[in-house]
Amino acid sequence: KMFCGGKKSYFAAGVCIITLTSMVTLSYLRLQRLSHLPKIIQEGSRCRGKITNSTITALKDNRTFIISPYFDDRESKVTRVIGIVHHEDVKQLYCWFCCQPDGKIYVSKAIIDVHSDRFGFPYGAADIVCLEPKNCDPTHVSIHQSPHGNTDQLPRFEIKNRKAEAFSVDFTVCISAMFGNYNNVLQFIQSMEMYKILGVQKVVIYKNNCSHLMEKVLKFYTEEGTVEIIPWPINSHLKVSSKWHFMQDGTHIGYYGQITALNDCIYRNMQRSKFVVLIDADEIILPLKHADWKTMMSSLQEQNPGTGVFLFENHIFPETVSTHVFNISAWNTVPGVNILQHVHREPDRKDVINPKKMIVDPRMVIQTSVHSVLHAYGNSVNVPMDVALVYHCRVPLQGDLPRESLIRDTTLWQYNLSLIMNVNKVLYQTVL
């Protein structure tokens, strides 16, 4: 009998079609995987090519920009390169691995996964993912448009996260990106001191530029060991927009490549921080039921097993509405906003969902956007507003509202004694 012969029934025909489709699909997937397996192209070579330490490196096509490669063995043994690519022009990339001490050079065809949250811009964050050679743990990788060529001319990148480490900190805050000659000095110091009160040990800042005064403050926090500065010269490579959505204005990427920086920050801290907090410098996640983030997160994890992403509602405290309480004269000479004077928040808008900011377990995140994760291994949970909210002191979104329509919320004042003392210490060592 012929395959799929027998009774001429719809059922038999259906089973036949499904079987054939499955076989074709499996064969295709097997071939696809084979095409991405590492292949030896040279033996007995020395690992050449210049090792680069730049945060952003342009490849020769000038359509691909490499941030950093990371070892990722959560599903299979791969190198995941965080990068920026032109979503249409970049079709093929290859990872060149050099295995020491035998000097074999392997080439793997990359899967180029441009993140879905591109917001219309031609360039977007991308994961360039390559299977690693089985019998080698490469320390460096080069990225090339071709499986052929000369490795001597290619920049080499160190593959981070190769060695498992014990957590060095509980909470790392990721701030991306500091730009526009940033000079909101007072509010920045207040946020930093609030983060420390709430249990943060490390703040990573992707810095494009800031004022001279802000540089002094950053130097203080870097020397203290709280801040890690990642240089972020994205405008040397692409036309950047200070908007998050595409405006048909000839720009290449939105909001100074913020999404790429956030993804890099998650992978950079995957093995050294228990949690990663994705917020801006004018935002503070304020717990309402707990004294600090550690007790809050212990409670949230206990209530939500298997959850890797905790989302907190953003609430605007307009900097245009202030109170005379905590008008500290020494602070009036410092540029920036005094958050202690802004304790009125805008009410929720009808039919508008408040954006969220996140505390994540980085080992459960694959790709993130700004207000949610795009791919993760665990669940995402919206944290109720009576547990915590994002205090966001900025220009109003509902500027026409009279003061009496705003909600007075003095949660921040619970921390006023420690906050004032700590801010004064920093100001007297940096600005005053």
Phi, psi and omega in degrees: 000145176287153175302131182073020175276201177095212183301132179272069179248157177300323182298312181298318179299319180297314180298320180299312181297315181298317181297313181296316180300315180299317181297317180296316181298314180297319178297318180297314181296322179296317178295319179300315181295318179300322181293340180262358179290143180297139179237138177286128177244342178215149175231153177067026180265160169267149177286111181251191182091144185279128177287128181254142177244010179290149177288323180234122181237123178278135171278171186299332181290344183057023175240353182234131181232124184264130174265294179195143174270146179227140174286133182220108181246026182289334177241306173215174187280098183230159164259124179253113181263122174279126182210184175231130179225158170286125192293340180253323191281336184266106186257323185221135173221154180228142173265130175253112180257135175249121183258120176257153005270359186281349175071024176278137176251123179253146174238131177240134174286132184274147165269122181259111183247096178283127184298143184293333180275075179260341178056034174089346181289148180293332178254145179212165174299143180217146168260122176254104192250127181232135171294138180269156174300142185294317188260033183204142174247085186298141180267337182224158178218148170244149180245132185218156179282349187228153174277002181236155177140199185240119183293340183301330186268356186263138173293144178251140182241137176289135177273111182278168179066019180294321181257133177291138181234160171280148180300130176266339179219161175274314185231129172240128175265132176253121178244118180225139342244149179274117185213183175069035181052048186311128185219020180278068193295312184297311181296324178299313180296319179298317178297314180301315181291326175294318178302316182294319178300322184279353172116014180276136176253340184218137174234121180258125183240122174273103192258118172271302172199164178200175181286167179298320180295319179295325177302319179298319180293317179297321179298318179300311183290329177293314180294327177292336180098002181278319188258139170241122181265126172253114179299138186226069185276053188295330181286354171283343185245326186223157173280115187261152175251145174270005176257159181269344179240154188291134185245012184056038185247016178083001178281160186259324188212147187272148170047048176056035177065034184304317185294321178297316180298318180297318178295318178298320182295322178297312181290323180299328184251012185299324184256356184245350183230134180295317178231150171240134184248121183257096180217169175264168184292345177259019181233141177225128173279111184262116176285139179255342182245351184231159183283330183207178183290328183297312180291324178297314183289326176300316180294316182294322179291323178297320181283338186230068181300144179080009180262132180247351186226122180243121186255132183242135183289133179275130178231132185274125170251098189297133180287353179277347180246117185230166175242155182280348178296146180061035172276090187267116191301321181298332182282341186292343179270354183266128179296140178123177186267140173264101188297333181297342180267002183237092186235026175244124181250152180289143176288161176299144177269144180296134177062017176241125180274128178294134176296160183244155167237166197228147161245124186234154165274108189299335182287349179256003182255135175257309177221140178236153166253202184274318187250001177195165174270148179271321179217131179209165180272330183256193179273163170248140182230134173277120181279127182299149184293339178279354176265317180193156173217162175271114174279115185235099182266112186200187176297147185292153170265333179243068188294341182275353183290135173290157183307320183292346176276348179277159182257122179284124185221103186259025179310319183301329184292344176300336184257008194299320184297308180296318185296313181298315181298314183291319179296317179300319179301315181292316181300319182288340177266352185233305194254315188277000000 
